[in-house]
Amino acid sequence: MKPSSSELVILKHLWSAGAQSVGEIHGAISEDLGWSRSSSRKTIERMVDKGLLSQTEAHGLNIYRAKAKKIPTLAGLIQSFAADVLGLEGPLPVSNLVKSDILSGDELAELEAFLKVNTPSNDEGA
Protein backbone atom coordinates (compact mmCIF):
# COMPACT_ATOMS: atom_id res chain seq x y z
CA MET A 1 0.00 0.00 0.00
CA LYS A 2 1.31 3.41 -1.00
CA PRO A 3 1.45 5.85 1.92
CA SER A 4 0.17 9.42 1.64
CA SER A 5 2.66 12.25 2.07
CA SER A 6 1.75 12.71 5.75
CA GLU A 7 1.90 8.96 6.37
CA LEU A 8 5.34 8.97 4.78
CA VAL A 9 6.51 11.57 7.33
CA ILE A 10 5.48 9.18 10.12
CA LEU A 11 7.07 6.17 8.41
CA LYS A 12 10.35 8.01 7.86
CA HIS A 13 10.41 9.01 11.51
CA LEU A 14 9.76 5.45 12.71
CA TRP A 15 12.29 3.96 10.29
CA SER A 16 14.97 6.11 11.88
CA ALA A 17 13.79 6.27 15.51
CA GLY A 18 12.27 2.82 15.99
CA ALA A 19 9.10 1.97 17.89
CA GLN A 20 7.38 4.82 19.72
CA SER A 21 4.17 5.91 21.41
CA VAL A 22 1.72 8.38 19.85
CA GLY A 23 3.09 11.12 22.09
CA GLU A 24 6.67 10.49 20.98
CA ILE A 25 5.69 10.33 17.31
CA HIS A 26 3.57 13.48 17.62
CA GLY A 27 6.40 15.33 19.34
CA ALA A 28 8.73 14.49 16.46
CA ILE A 29 6.38 15.23 13.54
CA SER A 30 4.01 17.94 14.79
CA GLU A 31 6.23 20.83 13.74
CA ASP A 32 6.60 19.45 10.19
CA LEU A 33 2.89 18.73 9.79
CA GLY A 34 1.34 21.37 12.06
CA TRP A 35 -1.00 18.79 13.56
CA SER A 36 -2.79 18.45 16.86
CA ARG A 37 -2.13 15.34 18.92
CA SER A 38 -5.56 13.97 17.98
CA SER A 39 -4.77 14.32 14.26
CA SER A 40 -1.53 12.40 14.77
CA ARG A 41 -3.35 9.69 16.75
CA LYS A 42 -6.09 9.32 14.11
CA THR A 43 -3.55 9.08 11.29
CA ILE A 44 -1.49 6.52 13.21
CA GLU A 45 -4.61 4.43 13.89
CA ARG A 46 -5.55 4.61 10.20
CA MET A 47 -2.01 3.50 9.29
CA VAL A 48 -2.41 0.46 11.56
CA ASP A 49 -5.69 -0.37 9.79
CA LYS A 50 -3.96 -0.01 6.40
CA GLY A 51 -1.11 -2.31 7.46
CA LEU A 52 1.57 0.40 7.35
CA LEU A 53 2.22 0.25 11.13
CA SER A 54 1.99 -2.43 13.78
CA GLN A 55 0.77 -1.80 17.31
CA THR A 56 1.81 -3.46 20.56
CA GLU A 57 1.31 -2.51 24.18
CA ALA A 58 4.03 -1.86 26.75
CA HIS A 59 3.46 -0.54 30.27
CA GLY A 60 -0.06 0.57 29.40
CA LEU A 61 1.00 2.50 26.29
CA ASN A 62 0.32 1.64 22.67
CA ILE A 63 3.64 1.41 20.86
CA TYR A 64 3.84 1.73 17.08
CA ARG A 65 6.49 0.56 14.65
CA ALA A 66 6.78 0.73 10.90
CA LYS A 67 5.37 -2.43 9.36
CA ALA A 68 5.92 -1.14 5.83
CA LYS A 69 9.47 -2.01 4.81
CA LYS A 70 11.63 0.98 3.97
CA ILE A 71 13.21 -0.09 0.68
CA PRO A 72 10.11 -1.57 -1.03
CA THR A 73 8.01 1.41 0.09
CA LEU A 74 10.50 3.97 -1.20
CA ALA A 75 11.03 1.99 -4.42
CA GLY A 76 7.27 1.91 -5.03
CA LEU A 77 7.00 5.66 -4.51
CA ILE A 78 9.96 6.34 -6.80
CA GLN A 79 8.58 4.06 -9.52
CA SER A 80 5.13 5.61 -9.22
CA PHE A 81 6.55 9.13 -9.49
CA ALA A 82 8.77 8.20 -12.43
CA ALA A 83 5.93 6.53 -14.32
CA ASP A 84 2.98 8.76 -13.37
CA VAL A 85 4.69 12.14 -13.33
CA LEU A 86 7.68 11.79 -15.64
CA GLY A 87 6.39 9.08 -17.98
CA LEU A 88 9.52 6.96 -17.42
CA GLU A 89 9.63 3.18 -17.40
CA GLY A 90 12.40 0.68 -16.83
CA PRO A 91 15.24 0.62 -14.31
CA LEU A 92 15.82 3.93 -12.58
CA PRO A 93 19.29 5.08 -11.46
CA VAL A 94 19.60 5.85 -7.76
CA SER A 95 22.72 7.95 -8.24
CA ASN A 96 20.62 11.10 -7.72
CA LEU A 97 19.69 9.87 -4.24
CA VAL A 98 23.25 9.70 -2.88
CA LYS A 99 22.71 12.78 -0.69
CA SER A 100 19.54 11.38 0.89
CA ASP A 101 19.30 11.83 4.65
CA ILE A 102 17.26 8.66 5.09
CA LEU A 103 19.27 6.18 3.03
CA SER A 104 22.65 4.73 3.95
CA GLY A 105 25.09 3.53 1.29
CA ASP A 106 23.98 -0.05 1.83
CA GLU A 107 20.33 0.98 1.57
CA LEU A 108 21.03 2.84 -1.68
CA ALA A 109 22.55 -0.32 -3.14
CA GLU A 110 19.57 -2.36 -1.93
CA LEU A 111 17.16 0.19 -3.41
CA GLU A 112 18.95 0.15 -6.75
CA ALA A 113 18.79 -3.66 -6.86
CA PHE A 114 15.12 -3.58 -5.87
CA LEU A 115 14.29 -1.05 -8.59
CA LYS A 116 16.09 -3.13 -11.23
CA VAL A 117 14.19 -6.29 -10.33
CA ASN A 118 10.79 -4.68 -9.75
CA THR A 119 10.39 -2.44 -12.78
CA PRO A 120 7.26 -2.66 -14.94
CA SER A 121 9.26 -4.09 -17.84
CA ASN A 122 10.70 -6.83 -15.59
CA ASP A 123 7.55 -7.48 -13.56
CA GLU A 124 5.18 -9.88 -15.28
CA GLY A 125 2.28 -8.68 -13.11
CA ALA A 126 2.49 -5.14 -14.47
C-alpha positions as CSV (number, residue, x, y, z in Angstrom):
1,M,0.0,0.0,0.0
2,K,1.3,3.4,-1.0
3,P,1.5,5.9,1.9
4,S,0.2,9.4,1.6
5,S,2.7,12.2,2.1
6,S,1.7,12.7,5.8
7,E,1.9,9.0,6.4
8,L,5.3,9.0,4.8
9,V,6.5,11.6,7.3
10,I,5.5,9.2,10.1
11,L,7.1,6.2,8.4
12,K,10.4,8.0,7.9
13,H,10.4,9.0,11.5
14,L,9.8,5.4,12.7
15,W,12.3,4.0,10.3
16,S,15.0,6.1,11.9
17,A,13.8,6.3,15.5
18,G,12.3,2.8,16.0
19,A,9.1,2.0,17.9
20,Q,7.4,4.8,19.7
21,S,4.2,5.9,21.4
22,V,1.7,8.4,19.8
23,G,3.1,11.1,22.1
24,E,6.7,10.5,21.0
25,I,5.7,10.3,17.3
26,H,3.6,13.5,17.6
27,G,6.4,15.3,19.3
28,A,8.7,14.5,16.5
29,I,6.4,15.2,13.5
30,S,4.0,17.9,14.8
31,E,6.2,20.8,13.7
32,D,6.6,19.5,10.2
33,L,2.9,18.7,9.8
34,G,1.3,21.4,12.1
35,W,-1.0,18.8,13.6
36,S,-2.8,18.5,16.9
37,R,-2.1,15.3,18.9
38,S,-5.6,14.0,18.0
39,S,-4.8,14.3,14.3
40,S,-1.5,12.4,14.8
41,R,-3.4,9.7,16.7
42,K,-6.1,9.3,14.1
43,T,-3.5,9.1,11.3
44,I,-1.5,6.5,13.2
45,E,-4.6,4.4,13.9
46,R,-5.6,4.6,10.2
47,M,-2.0,3.5,9.3
48,V,-2.4,0.5,11.6
49,D,-5.7,-0.4,9.8
50,K,-4.0,0.0,6.4
51,G,-1.1,-2.3,7.5
52,L,1.6,0.4,7.4
53,L,2.2,0.3,11.1
54,S,2.0,-2.4,13.8
55,Q,0.8,-1.8,17.3
56,T,1.8,-3.5,20.6
57,E,1.3,-2.5,24.2
58,A,4.0,-1.9,26.7
59,H,3.5,-0.5,30.3
60,G,-0.1,0.6,29.4
61,L,1.0,2.5,26.3
62,N,0.3,1.6,22.7
63,I,3.6,1.4,20.9
64,Y,3.8,1.7,17.1
65,R,6.5,0.6,14.7
66,A,6.8,0.7,10.9
67,K,5.4,-2.4,9.4
68,A,5.9,-1.1,5.8
69,K,9.5,-2.0,4.8
70,K,11.6,1.0,4.0
71,I,13.2,-0.1,0.7
72,P,10.1,-1.6,-1.0
73,T,8.0,1.4,0.1
74,L,10.5,4.0,-1.2
75,A,11.0,2.0,-4.4
76,G,7.3,1.9,-5.0
77,L,7.0,5.7,-4.5
78,I,10.0,6.3,-6.8
79,Q,8.6,4.1,-9.5
80,S,5.1,5.6,-9.2
81,F,6.5,9.1,-9.5
82,A,8.8,8.2,-12.4
83,A,5.9,6.5,-14.3
84,D,3.0,8.8,-13.4
85,V,4.7,12.1,-13.3
86,L,7.7,11.8,-15.6
87,G,6.4,9.1,-18.0
88,L,9.5,7.0,-17.4
89,E,9.6,3.2,-17.4
90,G,12.4,0.7,-16.8
91,P,15.2,0.6,-14.3
92,L,15.8,3.9,-12.6
93,P,19.3,5.1,-11.5
94,V,19.6,5.8,-7.8
95,S,22.7,7.9,-8.2
96,N,20.6,11.1,-7.7
97,L,19.7,9.9,-4.2
98,V,23.2,9.7,-2.9
99,K,22.7,12.8,-0.7
100,S,19.5,11.4,0.9
101,D,19.3,11.8,4.7
102,I,17.3,8.7,5.1
103,L,19.3,6.2,3.0
104,S,22.7,4.7,4.0
105,G,25.1,3.5,1.3
106,D,24.0,-0.1,1.8
107,E,20.3,1.0,1.6
108,L,21.0,2.8,-1.7
109,A,22.6,-0.3,-3.1
110,E,19.6,-2.4,-1.9
111,L,17.2,0.2,-3.4
112,E,18.9,0.2,-6.8
113,A,18.8,-3.7,-6.9
114,F,15.1,-3.6,-5.9
115,L,14.3,-1.1,-8.6
116,K,16.1,-3.1,-11.2
117,V,14.2,-6.3,-10.3
118,N,10.8,-4.7,-9.8
119,T,10.4,-2.4,-12.8
120,P,7.3,-2.7,-14.9
121,S,9.3,-4.1,-17.8
122,N,10.7,-6.8,-15.6
123,D,7.5,-7.5,-13.6
124,E,5.2,-9.9,-15.3
125,G,2.3,-8.7,-13.1
126,A,2.5,-5.1,-14.5
